[in-house]
Amino acid sequence: MNITHGLRRALQINPDGPATVFGNRRRKWREIGERVPRLAAGLHALGVHAGERVAVLSLNSDRYLELYLATAWAGAVIVPLNIRWSRAENEDAMRDCRANLLFVDKAFASMGVALAEALPHLKLIYADDGDAPAAMESYEALLARSEPVADAMRKGGDLAGIFYTGGTTGRSKGVMLSHGNLMVNALNALGEGLFSGAAIYLHAAPMFHLANGAAMFSLLLSGGANVIVQGFTPEGVMAAVQNERVSDVLLVPTMIQMLVDHPALSAYDVSSLKNIVYGASPISEALLDRATAALPNAQFTQAYGMTELSPIATLLHWQEHIGDGRARGRHRAAGRAALGCEVRVVDASDKPVPRGTVGEIVARGDNVMMGYWQRPEETAAAIVDGWMHTGDGGYMDEDGFIYVVDRVKDMIISGGENIYSVEVENAITRHPAVAQCAVIGIPDERWGERVHAIVVTRSGANVSADELMDFCKTLIAGYKCPRSIDVSENPLPLSGAGKVLKRELRRPFWEHRERHVS
């Protein structure tokens, strides 16, 4: 099994079925089957050999889906870059994976040029409509001049993609996922009843993110239709659902909130929406209530996991959100282990803890990553005897349901994006007025959590919260920057070992809450 298996199957059993819809452009599987081998040939002509990395920095599009397929068809490795990262962050990822080819769209053409200036061997391909900017080749021109090549037929153990995620050391880590990892996860999801072959799925979450990838790879196997919007907006989603009779979508809770609270929702016919999968961060009970009331035809399913798990570990099916499941409080759970995945809760010595006892959530299965790109020590620390350590604290009830109660690592989830406190602290402490800094997540009704910093200034120094926030924006992506900062001359609370006691800093914000994540 490999990423291209679904395309080969679709060409055999449903070549004239709908494959992609992007704006006014519609393509059947037969057309995708003609374009992908030509694009793979174009990659070969540009010097991309088996196992080499091909990076993509783009908003959602039908071409992005083709790139996932064509990179695999060529035997290469795709590296989807984070569209919310700064140029410096993406440059760091490019240097780390040593990609010499980058596909960009109109929105990121200028950043692509800047990256090419910093990386002299980098070639740029313009994956958008219209003429390509200077020093870039057109995606469509590359297709037109290339003759199709045979599928490289990568094996399950071959590396398929490197997906960068924030690092607790202040640098991003490249999660290596094999063809087998991604296909096992897709099969597990299909086996659980998600994303049938009749699904009309809306790509509203960013296509670089593996939350959307969980659905995309399942759809590629099942042969469902892919409706794609460039990026999430409530109006764009509502219009796409109405116009294309979308049945399935994956959204993070922040997107759900923006959608169901939008005043124009009642003006659109969204009755076709039957299956909403949510993940990347927890959902509040109040938002879940509003969402089920606003979208009465939709069934809500929670997927919990992480990039390192390809990404699904547990599923909370729609039945648990209503009726007896809700009465028993199951709607607050993250679900039970998905097919093909084992989950347990362990103590600091990696020994399973009794049911109902809080510990670290770990998982194993064929969906566990190959490792972190060129980071064997961090890989060994994360995967112990085949068990991937999630860094999330939680407990398992007597029926095998997992409840996430806190995070072992100092990770903040804001609007579905993972933000690591050390990375933000490293940026803030580069300001000359800052002596100490601690970054924590505090409750936010819209985003789930928001980034909050506590800063201790150097003796005699003076700096404002606004100045520090502006300073951060020059170093890291805007969504990682603090939304609020307390500036103080008082020292941070420390443990006997000299570590900052972040639990003491969090306590005033999270008191009187049933769970310590929103």
Residue pairs with C-beta under 8 A, 6 or more apart in sequence:
1 156
1 179
1 180
1 183
1 184
1 187
2 72
2 153
2 154
2 155
2 156
2 158
2 160
2 179
2 183
3 68
3 69
3 72
3 154
3 160
3 179
3 182
3 183
3 217
3 220
4 36
4 69
4 72
4 73
4 151
4 153
4 154
5 183
5 221
6 217
6 219
6 220
6 221
6 222
6 223
7 29
7 32
7 33
7 36
7 69
7 220
8 151
9 221
9 223
10 17
10 19
10 29
10 32
10 33
10 223
11 29
11 30
11 33
13 223
14 29
14 223
15 28
15 29
15 30
15 33
16 28
16 29
16 30
17 28
17 29
17 223
17 225
18 26
18 28
18 29
18 200
18 225
19 27
19 28
19 29
19 31
19 32
19 225
19 226
20 26
20 27
20 32
20 62
20 65
20 225
20 226
20 227
20 228
21 62
21 225
21 226
21 227
21 228
21 244
22 61
22 62
22 227
22 228
25 62
27 35
27 62
29 223
32 66
32 69
34 148
35 66
35 70
35 143
36 66
36 69
36 70
36 73
37 70
37 73
37 148
37 149
37 150
37 151
38 143
38 146
38 147
38 148
39 66
39 67
39 70
39 73
39 74
39 139
39 142
39 143
39 146
40 70
40 71
40 73
40 74
40 148
40 149
40 151
40 152
41 74
41 146
41 147
41 148
41 149
42 142
42 143
42 145
42 146
43 54
43 70
43 71
43 74
43 76
43 101
44 74
44 149
45 142
45 145
45 146
46 101
46 123
46 125
46 142
47 100
47 101
48 54
48 74
48 76
48 100
48 101
49 75
49 76
50 74
50 75
50 76
50 152
51 75
51 76
51 77
51 158
51 159
52 76
52 77
52 99
52 100
53 76
53 77
53 78
53 79
53 97
53 98
53 99
53 100
53 101
53 162
54 67
54 71
54 74
54 76
54 77
54 78
54 79
54 99
54 101
54 103
55 78
55 79
55 80
55 81
55 93
55 94
55 97
55 99
55 101
55 102
55 103
56 64
56 67
56 78
56 79
56 80
56 81
56 102
56 103
56 127
56 208
57 81
57 83
57 90
57 102
57 103
57 104
57 105
57 108
57 111
57 112
58 64
58 83
58 103
58 104
58 105
58 107
58 108
58 127
58 128
58 207
58 208
59 83
59 105
59 107
59 108
59 206
59 230
59 231
60 203
60 204
60 206
60 207
60 228
60 229
60 230
60 231
61 105
61 127
61 128
61 207
61 228
61 230
62 226
62 228
63 103
63 105
63 127
63 128
63 139
64 127
64 207
64 228
65 203
65 207
65 216
65 226
65 228
67 78
67 103
67 127
68 78
68 216
68 220
69 220
71 77
71 78
72 78
72 152
72 154
72 160
72 179
73 149
73 151
73 152
74 149
74 152
75 152
75 154
75 158
77 159
77 160
77 161
77 162
78 160
78 161
78 162
79 93
79 94
79 97
79 99
79 161
79 162
79 163
79 164
79 174
80 161
80 163
80 207
80 208
80 209
81 90
81 93
81 94
81 164
81 208
82 89
82 90
82 93
82 164
82 208
82 477
83 107
83 108
83 206
83 208
84 417
84 477
84 478
84 479
85 93
85 477
86 475
86 476
86 477
87 111
87 114
87 115
88 475
89 172
89 476
89 477
90 111
90 115
91 115
91 118
91 119
92 171
92 172
93 164
93 172
93 174
94 102
94 115
94 119
94 122
95 119
96 172
96 174
96 373
96 374
97 162
97 174
97 373
99 122
100 121
100 122
100 123
101 122
101 123
101 125
102 112
102 115
102 116
102 122
102 123
102 124
102 125
103 124
103 125
103 126
103 127
103 139
104 111
104 112
104 124
104 125
104 126
104 127
104 128
104 136
105 126
105 127
105 128
106 128
106 130
109 126
109 128
109 133
109 136
112 124
112 136
113 124
113 133
113 135
115 122
116 122
116 123
116 124
116 135
123 137
124 135
124 136
124 137
125 136
125 137
125 138
125 139
125 142
126 132
126 133
126 136
126 137
126 138
126 139
127 139
128 139
131 138
132 138
132 141
154 160
154 179
155 179
155 180
156 178
156 179
156 180
156 183
157 178
157 179
157 180
158 178
158 179
159 176
159 177
159 178
159 370
160 177
160 178
160 179
160 181
160 182
161 176
161 177
161 182
162 174
162 175
162 176
162 177
162 373
163 174
163 175
163 177
163 210
163 213
163 307
164 172
164 173
164 174
164 175
165 172
165 173
165 175
165 307
165 308
165 418
166 172
166 173
166 411
166 418
166 419
166 420
166 423
166 480
167 173
167 420
167 422
167 423
168 409
168 410
168 411
168 420
168 422
168 423
169 422
170 420
170 422
170 423
170 426
171 423
173 372
173 373
173 375
173 378
174 372
174 373
174 374
174 375
175 307
175 308
175 369
175 372
175 373
176 369
176 370
176 371
176 372
176 373
177 210
177 307
177 310
177 369
177 370
178 370
180 366
181 310
181 366
181 367
181 368
181 369
181 370
182 213
182 217
182 310
183 217
183 221
184 310
184 340
184 365
184 366
184 367
185 214
185 217
185 309
185 310
185 311
185 312
185 367
186 214
186 217
186 218
186 220
186 221
187 221
187 339
187 340
188 312
188 338
188 339
188 340
188 341
188 367
189 195
189 214
189 215
189 218
189 303
189 312
189 338
190 196
190 218
190 221
190 222
191 339
191 340
192 315
192 317
192 338
192 339
193 317
194 215
194 218
194 275
194 277
194 301
194 315
195 201
195 215
195 218
195 219
195 222
195 224
195 248
195 275
196 222
196 224
197 222
197 223
197 224
198 224
198 247
199 219
199 222
199 224
199 225
199 247
199 248
199 275
200 224
200 225
200 227
200 244
200 245
200 246
200 247
200 248
200 272
201 215
201 216
201 219
201 224
201 225
201 226
201 227
201 246
201 247
201 248
201 249
202 227
202 228
202 229
202 237
202 240
202 241
202 244
202 246
202 248
202 249
203 212
203 215
203 216
203 226
203 227
203 228
203 229
204 212
204 229
204 231
204 232
204 236
204 237
204 240
204 249
204 250
204 251
204 255
205 211
205 212
205 232
205 250
205 251
205 252
205 255
205 416
206 212
206 231
206 232
207 213
207 216
207 228
209 280
210 307
210 310
210 311
211 250
211 252
211 279
211 280
211 303
211 311
211 416
212 250
213 311
214 250
214 279
214 303
214 305
214 310
214 311
214 312
215 248
215 250
215 277
216 226
219 225
219 226
224 248
227 240
227 244
227 246
229 236
229 237
229 240
230 236
232 251
232 255
232 258
234 258
234 259
234 262
234 264
234 265
235 262
235 264
237 249
237 255
237 259
238 259
238 262
238 264
238 265
238 268
238 270
239 268
240 246
241 249
241 268
241 269
241 270
241 272
241 273
242 268
242 269
242 270
242 272
245 272
246 272
246 273
247 272
247 273
247 274
247 275
248 273
248 274
248 275
248 276
248 277
249 273
249 275
249 276
249 277
250 276
250 277
250 278
250 279
250 303
251 259
251 276
251 277
251 278
252 278
252 279
252 280
252 281
252 415
252 416
253 278
253 280
253 281
253 282
253 283
253 284
253 287
253 416
253 448
254 281
254 415
254 416
254 446
254 447
254 448
255 416
256 276
256 278
256 283
256 287
256 291
257 287
257 290
257 446
259 265
259 291
259 294
260 287
260 290
260 291
260 294
260 295
261 290
265 294
270 295
270 297
271 297
272 297
273 295
273 297
273 298
274 297
274 298
274 299
275 298
275 299
275 301
276 291
276 295
276 298
276 299
276 300
276 301
277 300
277 301
277 302
277 303
278 300
278 301
278 302
278 303
279 302
279 303
279 304
279 305
279 416
280 413
280 416
280 417
281 413
281 414
281 415
281 416
281 448
281 449
281 517
281 518
282 334
282 404
282 413
282 448
282 515
282 517
282 518
283 291
283 302
284 445
284 448
284 518
285 331
285 332
288 300
288 321
288 331
291 298
291 300
292 298
292 300
292 321
292 322
299 318
299 321
300 318
300 321
301 315
301 316
301 317
301 318
302 315
302 316
302 334
302 335
303 311
303 312
303 314
303 315
303 335
304 312
304 313
304 314
304 315
304 316
304 334
304 335
304 402
304 404
305 311
305 312
305 313
305 314
305 363
306 313
306 388
306 390
307 369
308 368
308 369
308 382
308 388
308 390
309 341
309 363
309 365
309 367
309 368
309 369
309 388
309 390
310 367
310 368
310 369
312 338
312 341
312 367
313 337
313 338
313 341
313 343
313 361
313 363
313 367
313 390
314 334
314 335
314 336
314 337
314 338
314 341
314 343
314 402
315 335
315 336
315 338
316 330
316 331
316 333
316 334
316 335
316 336
316 401
317 335
319 325
320 326
320 330
320 331
320 333
320 335
320 401
321 330
321 331
322 331
325 331
330 401
332 403
332 515
333 397
333 401
333 402
333 403
334 394
334 401
334 402
334 403
334 404
335 401
335 402
336 343
336 399
336 400
336 401
336 402
337 343
337 363
337 400
337 402
340 365
340 366
340 367
341 363
341 364
341 365
341 367
342 363
342 364
342 365
343 361
343 362
343 363
343 396
343 402
344 352
344 361
344 362
344 363
344 387
344 396
345 352
345 353
345 357
345 358
345 359
345 360
345 361
345 362
345 394
345 395
345 396
345 402
346 352
346 353
346 359
346 360
346 362
346 387
347 353
347 359
347 360
348 360
350 362
350 384
350 385
350 387
353 359
353 395
355 395
355 396
355 397
355 398
356 395
356 396
356 397
356 398
357 395
358 393
358 394
358 395
358 405
358 406
359 393
359 394
359 395
360 389
360 390
360 391
360 392
360 393
360 408
361 390
361 392
361 393
361 394
361 402
361 404
362 384
362 387
362 388
362 389
362 390
363 387
363 388
363 390
364 386
364 387
364 388
368 383
368 386
368 388
369 383
369 388
371 379
371 383
372 378
372 379
372 382
381 389
382 388
382 389
383 389
391 407
391 408
391 409
391 411
392 404
392 406
392 407
392 408
393 404
393 405
393 406
393 407
393 408
394 402
394 403
394 404
394 405
394 406
395 402
395 403
395 405
396 402
396 403
397 403
404 515
404 517
405 515
405 516
405 517
406 515
406 516
406 517
407 517
409 420
410 420
410 421
410 422
410 439
410 440
410 502
411 418
411 419
411 420
411 421
411 441
412 418
412 419
412 420
412 421
412 439
412 440
412 441
412 449
412 450
412 451
413 419
413 441
413 448
413 449
413 517
414 441
414 444
414 447
414 448
414 449
414 450
414 451
414 479
415 446
415 447
415 448
415 479
416 448
417 479
417 480
419 441
419 451
419 479
419 480
421 438
421 439
421 440
421 441
421 502
422 439
423 476
423 480
424 439
424 451
424 453
424 472
424 476
424 480
424 481
424 482
425 437
425 438
425 439
425 453
427 471
427 472
427 475
427 476
427 480
427 481
428 434
428 437
428 439
428 453
428 455
428 468
428 471
428 472
428 482
429 436
429 437
430 471
430 475
431 463
431 467
431 468
431 471
432 458
432 461
433 457
433 458
433 461
433 462
433 463
434 455
434 456
434 457
434 458
434 461
434 463
434 468
435 456
435 457
435 458
435 459
435 461
436 455
436 456
436 491
436 492
436 500
437 453
437 454
437 455
437 456
438 453
438 454
438 492
438 500
438 502
438 505
439 451
439 452
439 453
439 454
439 482
440 452
440 453
440 454
440 502
440 505
440 506
440 509
441 449
441 450
441 451
441 452
441 506
441 517
442 449
442 450
442 452
442 484
442 506
442 509
442 510
443 449
443 450
443 509
443 510
443 513
443 518
444 450
444 483
444 518
445 518
448 517
448 518
449 517
449 518
450 483
450 484
451 480
451 481
451 482
451 483
452 482
452 483
452 484
452 485
452 486
452 509
453 468
453 482
453 484
453 485
453 486
454 485
454 486
454 488
454 492
454 505
455 463
455 468
455 485
455 486
455 487
455 488
456 488
456 489
456 490
456 491
456 492
457 463
457 487
457 488
457 489
463 487
464 487
465 484
465 485
465 486
465 487
468 482
468 485
468 487
469 481
469 482
469 485
472 480
472 481
472 482
473 481
492 500
492 501
492 505
493 500
493 501
493 504
493 505
494 500
494 501
495 501
506 516
510 516
